[in-house]
Amino acid sequence: MKAEYDFSQAKRGAVIPQTGKTRITIYIDDDVLETFRERGDSAGKGYQTMMNEALRQYLEKVKQPLDEDTLRRVIQEELRAVR
């Protein structure tokens, strides 16, 4: 080990920068977290990976266009509200 090190050009931050992911702090209910941990252990995956996949599936489901029946129901409700 050297007696002195030159840190004049040093930068703070992660040793290996992450791309495409962001570290956050979030509060999750204990039972939900425990369920994801158990399922992750059973599936051989990390619980954070499983939570990410679940969120992704939800977002895909939500962004799907309205089906014909839902659209008809919404239009009928709006027409009733106008009358």
N, C-alpha and C positions, 0 to 999 in steps of 0.2 A: 504494500500500500504506500502511496506517495505521502510525503509529509504535508504537502499543500495541493489543492486542486483549484483550477481556474474556472469559476462559474460566471465569468463576465458575459459569455455568449449563451448562457443557459436560458431555457424557457420553461415556464410552468405548464403543466398539463399532463394528460395521459401519456404513458410510454408508447402505447400503440393506439393511434387514433381509430375510433370506430366510425364506420360509414353506414348509413341506413338505419341506425338505432340510436335512441336517446335515453340516457339514464334519467329516471324521474323518481320522485317519492310519492307514493299513493297509499291511502288507507283502504284496506280490503277487510271485509268481515272475516273473523276468525274461522267460522265454519266454511266459508267459501274457499279461503286459502288452504285449509286442511284438506278439503275435497280435491282441489287441484293437485296438491302435493301427493295425495294417495293415488290419484289417477295417473299422475306422472310416473310415480314409482312402478305402478303396475304395467304401464305402457313402455317403460324404459326411456322416458323423455323427461326433460326438465319441466317443472311446473310452470315456469315463466314462458317457455315455448308453447305449452298447452293453453295458457291464458291468452297469449298472442294469437294463436290459431282460432280460439273461440271468439275473440273480438273481431278478427278478420271475417269469420263466417257470418257473424251478426251484421257487420257492415255490408257484406255482399247481399244479404237477405233484404236489408232495409233499402238499398238503392235500386232494387228491382222495380220496373215500371208497374203501375197499377194494372190489375187484371180487369177484364170487362165487367164482371159482377160488382167489384168494388167501385169502379168508375160510375156505373149506373146508380148505385146506392148513394154515392156522394152527390151526383147531379140531382137526384130526386130530393134529397135532404135540403139542398140549396134552393131548389125551386119552391119547396114547401115554406121555407123561411122567408122567401120574397113575397109570397102571396098573402 
